[in-house]
Amino acid sequence: MKLMECVPNFSEGRDKTVLEAIASAIRSVKNAVLLDVDPGADTNRTVFTLAGEPEAVVEAAFQAIRKASELIDMSKHHGEHPRMGATDVCPFIPISGMTMEECAEYARKLGKRVGEELGIPVYLYENAASKEEWRNLANVRSGEYEALPQKAQDPAWKPDFGPHAFNPRSGATAISAREFLIAYNINLNTRDKKKAHALALTIRERGKPARDEAGKLIRDADGNRVIIPGLFSHCKAVGWYIDSYDRAQISINLTNYKVTPPHLVLEKVRELAAEMGIQITGSELVGLIPKAALLEAGKFYLRRMDESTGIPERMIMETAIQSMGLAELGPFDLDKKVIEYAIARSDSLCSLSLESFADLLSTDSPAPGGGSVAALCLSLSGALSAMVANLTVDKKGYESVQETVRELAPRGQEIKLQALQCIDADTDAFNAMMEAMRLPKKTDEEIAVRNAEMERTTQQAILVPFRTLELAWEAMQLADKVADVGNANAISDAGVAALTALSAAKAADYNILINLPGSTDEAFKADIKTRAGELVSKCQTLADAIETKIRNRF
């Protein structure tokens, strides 16, 4: 599933009525979730954080910008923070299932609409920038709001979208695509701000001035200060003392966690601090974090302990929380701190208990139905294969297959997670098809719209179980492998993994076949039917072989 974050900054931090109106505009858009509103009275600026499906996030951002243009008058604005517009900046950030270029395209899409419909000059920056010199926000915002009248007369400052004219009320807006910024603090067992800052200077990308043994600055032949590069790119850091914690911290902004992840920064700081006789007591995450960052940290520590990484995601992340001391200063709630969990749908079938799911399944509602059950069977197959692999890790007599089972367990977890997504996706696809059927069909235009939507939703109702079928074949192959190398005491579980994969495959195929007649695309139908038949046949053949193999070992 594609998820995107948006962090618009508005030039109002004092009027709660204005802020609530902007928040309401965001909340009015389905599938966009408002995660946080952080106002600053001194800066007279508020940072909103929202996330969700890309199209919904773009729409919510536009509605928020529209509302800000109606309520904020930049000609009367005063605040400590640099600014040039009622909506000052509006960056998009890829969370999952998206590329940076896709985010940049959404930035351009929003910019075009803001410029054309609201008459606000829009400048693109960072990864959406149309000019190299505009990649840096500081360059785009140079001179701030007060410089806009002059820029409106300068051809070099023609905006990417909107009029090349001064908009005294709304100013100008900068829109971008950038990586997720992780605000991360490391806690020290000292109150000495200088020691914290010394560590910060060592790790930050900007580095620190070189000094001689006497502590004097070292300069080059031209008289410029010699700078010792910092240890981490995409890392900004400063040391400070926090009264409420009665300790010093290293405050860090990681602008690209994929290059510089927080756990590696923490481990290096632990080394450097130890050389100074300082202990790291824990760390603190300010705001939200992408699931991928916390998973990578958890896997890092699990590997260091020579333990399996093929365990449930939440267990992996709990390992990260414990290893990094993220709960030292207060509870660390995954559902509130991990962005994917924070915006998770509240009506997910996967969140139901087994009893509640079975009860819902047994009612006269047509969804959830067989397609969701197929995906459920598939998730159980992946989970069982992961279990057999994990039961083989570090077991005596299985030394020769350790590398193999450590690879199989994570794959079982991946199949499980993808299958769980298919449970909701199948029901969503059915409901969308029902909504399409209810569209009006009185005029030729309405009939054309309805027919197009019926075809689109019908194909989706076919493609979801087809994805389940594809995964079932992967699950079957995985079950075969764990049956070959897994713990002999769990051979029956490997067999059940194969049986549930076969059930998933056949059930998914039934759901494909029942929906195929609803499509009018003959080429699409023929292709899907052929490929589905081949997959079911392969699943059946391998399932038979696995059963023979397992029965011979009893």
C-alpha positions as CSV (number, residue, x, y, z in Angstrom):
1,M,0.0,0.0,0.0
2,K,1.3,3.4,-0.9
3,L,1.6,5.8,2.0
4,M,2.7,9.4,1.9
5,E,3.2,12.0,4.6
6,C,2.8,15.8,4.3
7,V,4.1,18.4,6.7
8,P,2.7,21.8,5.8
9,N,3.8,24.8,7.8
10,F,1.3,27.7,8.2
11,S,2.2,31.2,9.3
12,E,-0.2,31.3,12.2
13,G,0.6,30.0,15.7
14,R,-1.6,32.0,18.0
15,D,-5.2,32.1,16.7
16,K,-6.7,28.7,17.7
17,T,-9.8,29.4,15.6
18,V,-7.7,29.6,12.4
19,L,-5.8,26.5,13.3
20,E,-8.9,24.5,14.0
21,A,-10.4,25.6,10.6
22,I,-7.3,24.4,8.8
23,A,-7.4,21.1,10.8
24,S,-11.1,20.7,9.9
25,A,-10.3,21.2,6.2
26,I,-7.7,18.3,6.5
27,R,-10.1,16.0,8.4
28,S,-12.8,16.5,5.8
29,V,-10.8,14.4,3.3
30,K,-11.3,10.7,3.4
31,N,-8.2,8.5,3.7
32,A,-6.0,11.4,4.9
33,V,-5.2,11.3,8.7
34,L,-4.2,14.4,10.6
35,L,-1.5,13.1,13.0
36,D,-0.3,16.2,14.8
37,V,-0.7,19.9,15.1
38,D,2.3,21.7,16.7
39,P,1.7,25.5,17.2
40,G,4.4,28.0,18.2
41,A,3.3,31.3,19.6
42,D,6.7,32.9,19.5
43,T,7.3,31.9,15.9
44,N,3.7,32.5,15.0
45,R,3.8,29.3,13.0
46,T,2.2,25.9,13.2
47,V,3.4,22.6,11.8
48,F,0.7,20.2,10.7
49,T,1.5,16.5,10.0
50,L,-0.9,14.4,8.0
51,A,-0.5,11.1,6.1
52,G,-2.4,8.5,4.2
53,E,-3.0,7.4,0.6
54,P,-1.2,9.8,-1.8
55,E,-4.2,11.2,-3.7
56,A,-6.0,11.8,-0.4
57,V,-3.0,13.6,1.1
58,V,-2.7,15.9,-1.9
59,E,-6.3,16.8,-1.7
60,A,-6.1,17.4,2.1
61,A,-3.0,19.6,1.6
62,F,-4.8,21.6,-1.1
63,Q,-7.9,22.1,1.1
64,A,-5.6,23.2,4.0
65,I,-3.8,25.7,1.7
66,R,-7.1,27.0,0.5
67,K,-8.3,27.6,4.0
68,A,-5.1,29.2,5.0
69,S,-5.3,31.6,2.1
70,E,-8.8,32.6,3.3
71,L,-7.9,33.2,6.9
72,I,-4.2,34.3,7.1
73,D,-3.2,37.8,6.0
74,M,0.6,37.9,5.5
75,S,0.6,41.6,5.3
76,K,-0.1,41.6,9.1
77,H,2.1,38.7,10.0
78,H,5.0,38.9,12.5
79,G,7.0,36.0,14.0
80,E,10.5,34.8,14.8
81,H,10.6,32.0,12.1
82,P,11.6,32.8,8.5
83,R,8.5,32.8,6.3
84,M,7.2,33.9,2.9
85,G,3.6,32.7,2.7
86,A,0.4,31.9,4.6
87,T,1.3,28.3,3.7
88,D,5.0,28.7,3.9
89,V,6.2,25.2,3.0
90,C,4.5,22.0,2.1
91,P,6.8,19.0,1.7
92,F,5.7,15.5,0.8
93,I,7.5,12.5,2.2
94,P,7.4,8.9,1.0
95,I,6.5,6.5,3.8
96,S,6.0,3.1,2.1
97,G,5.5,1.7,-1.3
98,M,6.5,5.0,-3.0
99,T,9.6,6.4,-4.7
100,M,10.9,9.9,-4.2
101,E,10.1,10.8,-7.8
102,E,6.5,9.8,-7.2
103,C,6.4,12.2,-4.3
104,A,8.0,14.9,-6.5
105,E,5.3,14.4,-9.1
106,Y,2.6,14.8,-6.4
107,A,4.4,18.0,-5.3
108,R,4.2,19.3,-8.9
109,K,0.5,18.3,-9.1
110,L,-0.3,20.2,-6.0
111,G,1.8,23.2,-7.0
112,K,0.0,23.5,-10.3
113,R,-3.4,23.4,-8.7
114,V,-2.5,25.9,-6.0
115,G,-1.1,28.3,-8.6
116,E,-4.0,28.0,-11.0
117,E,-6.9,27.8,-8.6
118,L,-5.7,30.0,-5.7
119,G,-3.5,32.4,-7.6
120,I,-0.6,31.8,-5.2
121,P,3.0,31.8,-6.6
122,V,4.5,28.3,-6.0
123,Y,8.2,27.5,-5.9
124,L,9.4,23.9,-5.9
125,Y,12.4,22.9,-3.8
126,E,14.5,20.0,-2.6
127,N,13.7,16.8,-4.7
128,A,11.0,18.5,-6.7
129,A,13.1,21.6,-7.6
130,S,13.1,22.7,-11.2
131,K,16.4,24.6,-10.7
132,E,19.5,23.4,-8.8
133,E,19.7,26.6,-6.9
134,W,16.2,26.1,-5.7
135,R,16.9,22.8,-4.1
136,N,17.9,24.6,-0.9
137,L,14.8,26.1,0.8
138,A,16.9,28.9,2.3
139,N,17.7,30.1,-1.3
140,V,14.0,29.9,-2.3
141,R,12.9,31.8,0.8
142,S,15.7,34.4,0.7
143,G,14.5,37.8,1.8
144,E,11.3,36.2,3.0
145,Y,7.8,37.7,2.5
146,E,9.2,41.2,2.4
147,A,11.3,40.4,-0.7
148,L,8.4,39.1,-2.8
149,P,7.4,42.5,-4.4
150,Q,10.9,42.8,-5.8
151,K,11.1,39.2,-6.9
152,A,7.8,39.7,-8.7
153,Q,9.7,42.2,-11.0
154,D,12.7,39.9,-11.6
155,P,12.4,37.3,-14.4
156,A,14.8,35.0,-12.6
157,W,12.2,34.6,-9.9
158,K,9.3,33.5,-12.1
159,P,7.6,30.8,-10.0
160,D,7.1,27.2,-11.1
161,F,3.3,27.7,-10.9
162,G,0.9,30.5,-10.4
163,P,1.2,34.2,-11.3
164,H,4.6,36.0,-11.4
165,A,3.1,38.7,-9.3
166,F,3.0,39.8,-5.7
167,N,0.2,38.3,-3.6
168,P,0.1,40.6,-0.6
169,R,-2.4,38.4,1.4
170,S,-1.0,34.9,0.8
171,G,2.6,35.6,-0.2
172,A,4.2,32.6,-1.9
173,T,4.4,28.9,-1.1
174,A,7.3,26.4,-1.4
175,I,6.3,22.8,-2.1
176,S,8.7,19.9,-2.2
177,A,9.4,16.2,-1.9
178,R,12.0,15.1,0.7
179,E,13.0,12.2,2.9
180,F,11.5,11.6,6.3
181,L,13.2,13.6,9.0
182,I,13.8,11.7,12.2
183,A,14.2,13.9,15.3
184,Y,16.2,11.8,17.7
185,N,17.9,12.6,21.0
186,I,20.5,10.6,22.9
187,N,20.5,10.8,26.7
188,L,23.8,11.1,28.6
189,N,24.6,10.5,32.3
190,T,26.1,14.0,32.6
191,R,24.7,17.5,33.0
192,D,27.7,19.0,31.1
193,K,26.3,20.6,28.0
194,K,29.9,21.1,26.6
195,K,30.5,17.4,26.6
196,A,27.3,16.7,24.8
197,H,28.1,19.4,22.3
198,A,31.5,18.0,21.7
199,L,30.0,14.6,20.8
200,A,27.5,16.4,18.6
201,L,30.2,18.2,16.7
202,T,32.0,14.9,16.0
203,I,29.0,13.1,14.5
204,R,27.3,15.9,12.6
205,E,27.8,16.2,8.9
206,R,29.1,19.7,9.1
207,G,31.9,18.6,11.3
208,K,34.0,20.8,13.6
209,P,36.9,23.2,13.5
210,A,40.3,21.6,13.9
211,R,42.4,22.8,16.9
212,D,46.0,22.3,17.9
213,E,47.2,20.9,21.2
214,A,46.8,24.3,22.8
215,G,43.2,24.5,21.7
216,K,43.8,27.2,19.1
217,L,42.0,27.1,15.7
218,I,44.0,25.6,12.8
219,R,43.9,27.6,9.6
220,D,45.0,26.8,6.1
221,A,47.4,28.8,4.0
222,D,44.6,31.2,3.0
223,G,43.6,31.8,6.6
224,N,40.5,29.7,6.4
225,R,39.6,27.5,9.3
226,V,40.4,23.8,8.8
227,I,37.2,21.7,9.3
228,I,37.3,18.1,10.4
229,P,34.4,16.4,8.6
230,G,31.7,14.8,10.7
231,L,31.2,11.1,10.9
232,F,27.7,10.9,9.4
233,S,26.1,12.5,6.4
234,H,22.5,13.7,6.6
235,C,23.1,14.4,10.3
236,K,22.5,17.6,12.1
237,A,23.3,17.7,15.8
238,V,23.8,19.9,18.8
239,G,24.4,19.3,22.5
240,W,22.2,20.8,25.2
241,Y,21.0,20.6,28.8
242,I,17.4,19.8,29.5
243,D,16.0,21.1,32.8
244,S,13.1,18.7,32.9
245,Y,15.3,15.7,32.5
246,D,18.2,17.1,34.6
247,R,20.7,15.8,32.1
248,A,22.5,16.7,28.9
249,Q,21.3,15.4,25.5
250,I,22.6,15.2,22.0
251,S,19.7,16.5,19.8
252,I,19.9,15.1,16.3
253,N,18.0,15.6,13.1
254,L,18.5,12.7,10.6
255,T,17.4,14.0,7.2
256,N,17.8,10.6,5.4
257,Y,17.5,7.7,7.7
258,K,18.1,5.3,4.8
259,V,21.6,6.5,4.6
260,T,22.2,7.4,8.3
261,P,19.9,5.3,10.5
262,P,19.5,6.3,14.2
263,H,20.8,3.0,15.6
264,L,24.1,3.3,13.9
265,V,24.5,6.9,15.2
266,L,23.6,5.7,18.7
267,E,26.2,2.9,18.6
268,K,29.0,5.3,17.4
269,V,28.0,7.8,20.1
270,R,28.2,5.0,22.7
271,E,31.8,4.3,21.6
272,L,32.8,8.0,21.6
273,A,31.1,8.7,24.9
274,A,32.8,5.7,26.6
275,E,36.2,7.2,25.6
276,M,35.1,10.3,27.6
277,G,33.9,8.2,30.5
278,I,30.3,9.0,29.7
279,Q,27.4,6.5,29.7
280,I,24.5,6.5,27.3
281,T,21.4,6.0,29.5
282,G,18.9,5.8,26.6
283,S,17.5,7.8,23.8
284,E,14.3,9.6,22.8
285,L,12.3,9.8,19.6
286,V,10.6,13.1,19.0
287,G,7.5,12.7,16.9
288,L,7.0,9.7,14.6
289,I,9.2,7.2,12.9
290,P,8.7,5.1,9.8
291,K,8.3,1.4,10.5
292,A,11.2,0.5,8.2
293,A,13.7,2.5,10.4
294,L,12.7,0.8,13.6
295,L,12.6,-2.6,11.9
296,E,16.1,-2.1,10.6
297,A,17.3,-1.2,14.0
298,G,15.7,-4.3,15.6
299,K,17.2,-6.6,13.0
300,F,20.6,-5.0,13.6
301,Y,20.5,-5.9,17.3
302,L,19.0,-9.3,16.7
303,R,21.8,-10.1,14.3
304,R,24.4,-8.9,16.7
305,M,22.9,-11.3,19.3
306,D,22.9,-14.0,16.7
307,E,19.2,-14.4,16.9
308,S,16.6,-15.0,14.2
309,T,15.2,-11.9,12.4
310,G,12.3,-14.0,11.1
311,I,10.0,-13.1,14.0
312,P,6.9,-10.9,14.0
313,E,7.4,-7.2,13.2
314,R,6.3,-5.9,16.6
315,M,8.8,-8.3,18.4
316,I,11.6,-6.9,16.1
317,M,10.7,-3.4,17.0
318,E,10.4,-4.1,20.7
319,T,14.0,-5.3,20.4
320,A,14.9,-1.9,19.0
321,I,13.1,-0.1,21.7
322,Q,14.9,-2.1,24.4
323,S,18.3,-1.9,22.8
324,M,18.1,1.8,22.1
325,G,16.6,2.7,25.4
326,L,13.7,4.5,23.7
327,A,11.4,4.0,26.7
328,E,13.8,5.5,29.2
329,L,12.0,8.9,29.5
330,G,8.5,7.6,29.0
331,P,6.4,4.9,27.5
332,F,7.1,4.1,23.8
333,D,3.8,3.1,22.2
334,L,4.3,1.5,18.8
335,D,0.7,2.4,17.8
336,K,1.4,6.1,18.4
337,K,5.1,6.4,17.4
338,V,5.2,4.3,14.2
339,I,3.6,6.3,11.5
340,E,2.1,3.3,9.6
341,Y,0.4,2.2,12.8
342,A,-0.7,5.7,13.8
343,I,-2.7,6.0,10.5
344,A,-3.9,2.4,10.4
345,R,-7.5,2.0,9.5
346,S,-9.8,1.3,12.5
347,D,-12.0,-1.1,10.6
348,S,-9.4,-3.6,9.5
349,L,-10.6,-7.2,9.6
350,C,-7.1,-8.1,10.8
351,S,-7.6,-6.3,14.0
352,L,-10.6,-8.6,14.9
353,S,-10.2,-11.5,17.3
354,L,-10.6,-14.9,15.7
355,E,-14.0,-15.3,17.3
356,S,-15.2,-11.9,16.0
357,F,-13.9,-12.6,12.5
358,A,-15.7,-16.0,12.5
359,D,-18.9,-14.4,13.8
360,L,-18.8,-11.7,11.1
361,L,-18.1,-14.3,8.5
362,S,-21.1,-16.3,9.6
363,T,-23.6,-13.4,9.1
364,D,-25.7,-12.7,6.0
365,S,-23.2,-10.0,4.8
366,P,-21.5,-11.1,1.6
367,A,-18.2,-9.6,2.7
368,P,-15.9,-10.7,4.2
369,G,-16.2,-14.0,2.3
370,G,-14.1,-16.7,0.6
371,G,-11.5,-14.3,-0.8
372,S,-10.6,-13.0,2.7
373,V,-10.6,-16.6,4.1
374,A,-8.2,-17.6,1.3
375,A,-5.9,-14.8,2.4
376,L,-6.3,-15.9,6.0
377,C,-5.3,-19.5,5.1
378,L,-2.3,-18.1,3.3
379,S,-1.2,-16.0,6.3
380,L,-1.3,-19.1,8.5
381,S,0.8,-21.0,5.9
382,G,3.5,-18.4,6.0
383,A,3.4,-18.2,9.8
384,L,3.8,-22.0,10.1
385,S,6.7,-22.1,7.8
386,A,8.4,-19.3,9.8
387,M,7.7,-21.2,13.0
388,V,9.3,-24.4,11.7
389,A,12.4,-22.4,10.5
390,N,12.6,-20.6,13.9
391,L,12.4,-23.9,15.7
392,T,15.4,-25.0,13.8
393,V,17.6,-22.0,14.5
394,D,20.5,-22.9,16.8
395,K,19.3,-26.4,17.3
396,K,21.8,-29.2,17.7
397,G,22.0,-31.5,14.7
398,Y,21.0,-28.7,12.3
399,E,24.3,-26.8,12.1
400,S,24.6,-27.3,8.4
401,V,21.3,-25.6,7.6
402,Q,21.5,-22.6,9.9
403,E,22.1,-20.1,7.1
404,T,19.2,-21.5,5.2
405,V,16.7,-21.5,8.0
406,R,17.7,-18.0,9.0
407,E,16.7,-16.9,5.5
408,L,13.5,-18.9,5.4
409,A,12.0,-17.6,8.6
410,P,11.9,-13.9,7.4
411,R,10.4,-15.0,4.1
412,G,7.6,-16.8,6.0
413,Q,6.9,-13.5,7.9
414,E,6.8,-11.6,4.7
415,I,4.2,-13.9,3.2
416,K,2.2,-13.7,6.4
417,L,2.1,-9.9,6.3
418,Q,1.3,-9.7,2.6
419,A,-1.5,-12.2,3.0
420,L,-2.9,-10.3,6.0
421,Q,-3.1,-7.2,3.7
422,C,-5.0,-9.3,1.2
423,I,-7.7,-10.1,3.8
424,D,-8.8,-6.4,3.9
425,A,-8.0,-5.8,0.2
426,D,-10.4,-8.6,-0.9
427,T,-13.3,-7.3,1.1
428,D,-12.5,-3.7,0.0
429,A,-12.5,-4.8,-3.7
430,F,-15.9,-6.5,-3.3
431,N,-17.4,-3.4,-1.6
432,A,-16.0,-1.1,-4.3
433,M,-17.6,-3.3,-7.0
434,M,-21.0,-3.1,-5.1
435,E,-20.6,0.7,-5.0
436,A,-20.0,0.8,-8.7
437,M,-23.2,-1.2,-9.3
438,R,-25.2,1.4,-7.4
439,L,-24.0,4.3,-9.6
440,P,-26.8,6.0,-11.6
441,K,-27.5,4.8,-15.1
442,K,-30.2,7.1,-16.5
443,T,-28.3,9.0,-19.1
444,D,-25.7,7.8,-21.7
445,E,-23.0,9.7,-19.8
446,E,-24.0,8.1,-16.5
447,I,-24.1,4.7,-18.2
448,A,-20.6,5.2,-19.6
449,V,-19.2,6.3,-16.2
450,R,-20.9,3.3,-14.5
451,N,-19.6,0.8,-17.1
452,A,-16.0,2.1,-16.8
453,E,-16.2,1.9,-13.0
454,M,-17.7,-1.5,-13.1
455,E,-14.9,-2.8,-15.3
456,R,-12.2,-1.2,-13.1
457,T,-13.6,-2.6,-9.8
458,T,-14.4,-6.0,-11.3
459,Q,-10.8,-6.3,-12.5
460,Q,-9.6,-5.3,-9.1
461,A,-11.9,-7.9,-7.5
462,I,-10.1,-10.4,-9.7
463,L,-6.5,-9.2,-9.2
464,V,-6.7,-9.3,-5.4
465,P,-7.3,-13.1,-5.2
466,F,-4.9,-13.5,-8.1
467,R,-2.3,-11.9,-5.9
468,T,-3.3,-14.3,-3.1
469,L,-2.8,-17.2,-5.6
470,E,0.7,-16.0,-6.6
471,L,1.6,-15.7,-2.9
472,A,0.2,-19.2,-2.3
473,W,2.6,-20.6,-4.8
474,E,5.5,-18.9,-3.0
475,A,4.1,-20.2,0.3
476,M,4.0,-23.8,-1.1
477,Q,7.6,-23.6,-2.2
478,L,8.6,-22.3,1.2
479,A,6.7,-25.1,3.0
480,D,8.6,-27.6,0.8
481,K,11.9,-26.1,1.8
482,V,11.2,-26.1,5.6
483,A,9.9,-29.7,5.2
484,D,13.3,-30.6,3.8
485,V,15.6,-28.8,6.3
486,G,13.4,-27.9,9.3
487,N,13.3,-29.5,12.7
488,A,12.0,-33.0,12.4
489,N,9.8,-32.6,15.4
490,A,7.9,-29.9,13.5
491,I,7.5,-31.9,10.2
492,S,3.8,-32.0,10.7
493,D,3.6,-28.2,10.9
494,A,5.5,-28.0,7.6
495,G,2.8,-30.3,6.2
496,V,0.0,-28.1,7.5
497,A,1.8,-25.1,6.0
498,A,1.6,-26.8,2.6
499,L,-2.1,-27.8,3.1
500,T,-3.1,-24.3,4.1
501,A,-1.2,-22.9,1.1
502,L,-3.1,-25.3,-1.2
503,S,-6.4,-24.3,0.4
504,A,-5.5,-20.6,-0.2
505,A,-4.6,-21.3,-3.8
506,K,-7.8,-23.2,-4.6
507,A,-10.0,-20.7,-2.7
508,A,-8.4,-17.8,-4.5
509,D,-8.9,-19.5,-7.8
510,Y,-12.6,-19.9,-7.0
511,N,-12.9,-16.2,-6.3
512,I,-11.1,-15.4,-9.6
513,L,-13.4,-17.6,-11.6
514,I,-16.7,-16.3,-10.1
515,N,-15.7,-12.7,-10.9
516,L,-14.3,-13.3,-14.4
517,P,-17.7,-13.1,-16.2
518,G,-18.2,-9.6,-14.9
519,S,-15.3,-8.3,-17.0
520,T,-15.8,-7.3,-20.6
521,D,-12.0,-7.3,-21.3
522,E,-11.7,-10.7,-23.1
523,A,-7.9,-10.5,-23.3
524,F,-7.6,-9.7,-19.6
525,K,-9.9,-12.6,-18.7
526,A,-8.1,-15.1,-20.9
527,D,-4.7,-14.2,-19.5
528,I,-5.8,-14.3,-15.9
529,K,-7.6,-17.6,-16.3
530,T,-4.6,-19.3,-18.0
531,R,-2.1,-18.0,-15.4
532,A,-4.4,-18.9,-12.5
533,G,-4.9,-22.4,-13.8
534,E,-1.2,-22.9,-14.2
535,L,-0.5,-21.7,-10.6
536,V,-3.2,-24.0,-9.1
537,S,-1.8,-27.0,-11.0
538,K,1.7,-26.3,-9.7
539,C,0.5,-25.8,-6.2
540,Q,-1.4,-29.1,-6.3
541,T,1.6,-31.0,-7.8
542,L,4.0,-29.7,-5.1
543,A,1.4,-30.2,-2.3
544,D,1.1,-33.9,-3.3
545,A,4.9,-34.3,-3.3
546,I,5.2,-32.6,0.1
547,E,2.5,-34.9,1.5
548,T,4.3,-38.0,0.3
549,K,7.6,-36.7,1.7
550,I,6.1,-36.0,5.1
551,R,4.1,-39.3,5.4
552,N,7.3,-41.2,4.7
553,R,9.0,-39.5,7.6
554,F,6.3,-40.4,10.2
